[in-house]
Amino acid sequence: MKINFTKMHGAGNDFVVIDNLERRLQLSIGQIRFLCDRRFGVGADGLLLLEPAAADGVDATMIYYNADGSGAEMCGNGARCFSAFAFARNLGKGGRIRFATDAGVVGAERVDGLYRIELTPPSSLVRGRAIELKEGSAVIHSVNTGVPHAVRFVDDVAQVDIRALGPEIRYHADFAPKGTNVNVAQVQADGLVRIRTYERGVEDETLACGTGVTAVGIMAHFVHGVERPVRVQVAGGDVLQVDFEKDDGGIRQVTLTGPAVAVFTGSVEV
């Protein structure tokens, strides 16, 4: 079977994006892994399917798979790429689109060549949790921004062995049974927050993670008093912007703004 695809990235977090508006495709886990394989396939951190609206009030449905073939509720960088891909197919109106995800309905708009997505409200926010690691006790903050994220603030993200620390926290008993994505973050004197992310499902560090950026932006504000909107620099070098509103009931109107780039189009046999 031949599949037409577009290779896209959001701040270096890359995806195979496929138009499935006619719902002809039913990809197996093996096929998804092949497409995301960097040696034998197209190569990507994940795969996005554009499918028709499944409910009233939305323009489309976003289906997301990690590179290992597992499904995930949400992907922030993927959502921006998905938005750009959908806009190119004349979905949405007036430069805005609403689409369904497994984490809820997400809105998006084009803003000065960037894409701003309106995320679902975060949940399960926990500050200052002490967990035991091989190195001893560590303070971890956690929040679900569509998918679960753990955040650890450090003095210098460049010095962290994230390929060792990531799996230790990702599979830690405190985050069982599904595990968590892992972020290390550094708050600079100028308010810029640097981040590195170990992604669940990719099982490695990625150049960017949108929901991770959002989690770190929220935690940087609440833990370190960083003013909103929070500027977060990912490992790939791009700076994304996280904003939200606070009220007595918690956090609402969370937005993530950043790039979405189409790299190339092609077709592949699966």
C-alpha positions in Angstrom: 0.0 0.0 0.0 1.3 3.4 -1.0 0.8 6.3 1.5 1.2 10.0 0.7 2.6 12.0 3.6 4.1 15.3 4.6 7.1 15.5 6.9 6.7 18.4 9.4 8.4 19.7 12.5 7.5 22.0 15.3 10.6 23.4 16.9 12.5 20.3 15.9 9.9 17.8 17.2 9.2 16.0 13.9 6.2 14.1 12.6 4.9 12.1 9.6 1.5 13.8 8.8 -1.1 11.9 6.8 -4.4 13.0 5.3 -7.0 10.4 6.3 -10.1 12.5 5.7 -11.6 9.7 3.7 -10.7 7.2 6.5 -9.2 4.7 4.1 -6.2 4.0 6.3 -6.0 1.7 9.3 -2.4 1.6 10.2 -1.0 -1.2 12.4 1.5 -0.6 15.2 4.2 -2.2 13.0 3.4 0.2 10.1 3.5 3.2 12.4 6.9 2.1 13.8 8.2 1.6 10.2 7.1 5.1 9.1 8.7 6.7 12.2 11.9 4.7 11.9 14.9 7.0 11.1 16.9 4.3 9.3 14.3 2.3 7.3 11.3 4.6 7.2 10.6 8.3 6.9 11.8 9.1 10.4 9.9 11.0 13.0 9.1 11.4 16.7 5.5 10.6 16.0 2.7 10.2 13.4 -0.4 12.4 13.0 -3.6 11.5 11.1 -6.0 14.2 9.9 -9.4 12.7 10.2 -12.9 14.2 9.7 -14.8 15.9 12.5 -16.2 13.3 14.9 -18.5 15.7 16.9 -20.4 19.0 16.4 -18.4 22.2 16.8 -15.1 21.0 15.5 -13.5 21.1 12.1 -11.4 17.9 12.2 -10.0 15.1 14.4 -6.3 14.7 15.3 -5.1 11.2 15.9 -1.6 11.0 17.3 0.8 8.0 17.7 4.2 7.9 19.3 7.2 6.5 17.4 6.8 3.2 19.1 3.2 2.8 17.8 1.5 3.6 21.1 -1.3 6.2 21.1 -1.1 9.4 23.1 -3.9 11.8 24.1 -2.2 14.9 23.0 1.0 16.5 21.5 1.5 20.2 21.6 4.1 20.6 18.8 2.1 18.0 16.8 -1.1 20.1 17.3 0.6 23.1 15.7 1.8 21.0 12.8 -1.6 19.4 12.5 -3.2 22.9 12.4 -0.9 24.1 9.6 -1.6 20.8 7.7 -5.4 21.3 8.1 -5.3 25.0 7.1 -3.5 23.9 3.9 -6.5 21.8 3.1 -8.9 24.7 3.7 -10.2 23.4 7.0 -11.3 26.0 9.6 -12.5 29.5 9.1 -10.8 32.9 9.3 -7.5 31.5 10.2 -8.9 29.6 13.1 -9.6 25.9 13.6 -11.0 23.6 16.3 -10.2 19.9 16.4 -10.9 17.0 18.6 -8.1 15.1 20.4 -8.2 12.3 23.0 -7.4 15.0 25.5 -10.3 17.2 24.5 -11.1 19.9 21.9 -8.1 22.1 20.9 -8.4 25.5 19.2 -5.6 27.0 16.9 -4.9 30.1 15.0 -2.2 31.6 12.8 -0.4 34.5 14.4 2.3 36.4 12.5 3.6 33.3 10.8 3.4 31.2 14.0 0.7 28.9 15.3 -1.0 29.4 18.6 -2.9 26.5 20.1 -5.4 26.8 22.9 -4.9 23.7 25.1 -7.3 22.0 27.4 -7.0 23.1 31.1 -4.2 21.3 32.9 -5.0 18.8 35.6 -3.3 16.8 38.4 -0.9 19.7 39.3 1.4 18.7 42.1 4.3 21.0 43.4 7.2 19.9 45.4 6.9 16.2 45.4 10.0 14.4 46.9 10.8 11.2 45.2 13.8 8.8 45.7 16.2 8.4 42.9 19.5 6.6 42.6 21.3 9.9 43.5 19.0 10.4 46.5 15.9 12.5 47.2 14.8 14.9 44.4 12.1 17.5 44.2 9.8 16.9 41.3 6.7 18.9 40.1 4.1 17.3 37.9 1.1 18.3 35.8 -1.0 16.8 33.1 -1.1 19.2 30.1 -2.9 16.7 27.8 -0.4 14.0 28.8 1.5 13.6 32.1 4.7 15.5 32.7 7.3 15.6 35.5 9.4 18.7 35.8 12.7 19.0 37.7 14.5 22.4 37.9 18.3 22.3 37.7 21.1 24.8 37.7 22.3 23.8 34.2 20.3 21.6 31.8 23.4 21.0 29.7 25.0 19.0 32.5 22.1 16.6 33.0 22.5 13.0 31.7 18.9 12.9 30.5 19.2 9.5 28.9 19.8 8.1 32.4 17.6 10.4 34.5 14.7 10.3 32.0 13.9 6.5 32.2 14.4 6.5 36.0 11.7 9.1 36.5 9.6 8.0 33.5 9.2 4.5 35.1 9.2 5.6 38.7 6.7 4.0 41.0 5.2 7.4 41.8 4.0 7.7 38.2 2.8 4.1 37.7 1.2 2.5 35.9 1.4 4.6 32.8 4.6 6.5 33.5 5.3 10.1 32.7 7.2 12.3 30.3 10.3 13.9 31.9 11.5 17.5 31.7 14.6 19.2 33.2 14.4 23.0 33.2 16.7 25.9 34.0 15.4 29.4 34.8 17.9 32.0 33.6 18.3 35.5 35.2 16.6 37.1 32.2 13.5 34.9 32.7 14.1 32.6 29.8 13.5 29.0 30.7 15.7 26.3 29.0 14.3 22.8 28.8 15.3 19.3 27.8 12.7 16.6 27.5 12.7 12.8 27.6 9.5 11.7 25.9 7.4 8.7 26.8 6.7 6.6 23.7 9.7 7.9 21.9 11.9 6.7 24.9 14.6 9.2 24.2 15.3 12.9 24.3 13.5 14.9 21.6 14.5 18.4 20.4 11.1 19.8 21.6 7.9 18.7 23.3 5.0 21.1 23.2 3.1 19.7 26.2 6.4 19.5 28.1 7.1 23.2 27.3 3.6 24.0 28.6 4.2 22.0 31.8 7.5 23.7 32.4 6.0 27.2 31.6 3.3 26.6 34.2 5.7 25.3 36.8 8.2 28.1 36.2 5.5 30.6 36.9 4.2 28.9 40.1 7.5 27.7 41.5 10.0 30.4 40.4 7.7 33.3 39.8 8.6 33.7 36.1 6.2 36.3 34.6 3.7 35.3 32.0 3.9 34.8 29.1 6.7 32.4 29.8 9.4 32.0 27.2 10.8 28.5 26.9 13.8 27.6 24.8 13.8 23.9 23.6 16.8 21.8 22.8 16.4 22.5 19.1 17.0 26.2 19.8 13.5 27.7 19.1 11.8 29.8 21.8 8.1 29.0 22.4 5.7 31.0 24.4 3.3 29.7 27.1 0.5 31.8 28.5 -2.6 31.2 30.7 -5.0 32.8 33.0 -5.4 32.1 36.7 -8.5 32.3 38.9 -9.7 30.8 42.1 -10.7 27.6 40.3 -7.2 27.0 38.8 -5.6 27.6 35.4 -7.6 28.2 32.2 -7.1 29.5 28.7 -3.7 27.9 28.3 -1.9 28.8 25.0 1.3 27.6 23.3 2.7 29.6 20.5 5.5 28.5 18.1 6.5 27.4 14.6 5.1 24.6 12.4 7.2 23.8 9.3 6.5 21.5 6.4 9.8 19.9 5.4 8.9 17.8 2.4 6.2 15.6 0.9 6.5 12.2 -0.5 5.0 8.7 -0.7 6.1 5.4 0.8 5.1 1.8 0.6 4.0 0.1 3.8 
